[in-house]
Amino acid sequence: MASANPAVAEAAGQRDELAESLAELFNNVSLMVRGELQGTNNQLALLEKMNDRVAQEYSNYGDVAAGLRVFVEQLNEKNRGFDEYVSQIDAIDQQVTEFEAVVSMLDKHVALLEKKVKSAYHISSSAQ
């Protein structure tokens, strides 16, 4: 039996060494998993902050867009106010075009009359 005791003691020593090695392995694996989880948590926290920042930026864009919409509506109202003036300007332009045509006709008629007067004056000067 004395010879059995050293074998048992040796087996118990190996079990203790194996138990310690396994405990250390589990401890190291646990630390590694905790580190991985902490890294993941840090990444998720960063992602959350980035999402909040982007949401805030898009919210600001929405405010700008709403302001622009109001500005465009005001410009459209002013533009509608000018429609009456634009139609008056178009009417005046049409009248000026017609007036220019009349003036051109009168200018041609005056030139013809001038020729006739010069011709008549020239004839009467030659006859004397």
C-alpha positions, 0 to 999 in steps of 0.5 A, a space after each residue: 500500500 505504501 507503493 500505492 500512496 506515492 502513486 495516489 499522491 503523484 496523481 493528486 499532485 498532477 490533478 492539483 497542477 492540472 486544476 491550477 492550469 485549468 483555473 489559470 486557463 479559464 481565468 485568462 479566457 475570462 479576461 480575454 472575453 471581458 476585454 473583447 466585450 469591453 472593446 465591443 462596448 466601447 465601439 457601440 458607445 462611439 457608434 451611439 455618439 456618432 449617431 447622435 451627432 449625425 441626428 443633430 446635424 440632420 435636425 439642423 438641416 431640417 431647420 435650414 430647409 424649413 427656413 428656406 421653404 418660408 423664404 421661397 414662399 415669400 419670394 413667390 409672393 413678391 414675384 406674384 406682386 410683380 406679375 401686374 408690373 410685368 404685364 404693364 411693361 409688356 403692354 408698354 413695350 408693345 406700344 413702343 414697338 407700334 410707335 416706332 413703326 409709326 415714327 418710321 413710316 412718318 420719317 419715310 413720308 417726311 423724307 419723301 416730302 423733303 424730296 418733293 419740296 427740294 425738287 419743287 424749289 429747285 424747279 422754281 429756282 431754275 425757272 427764274 
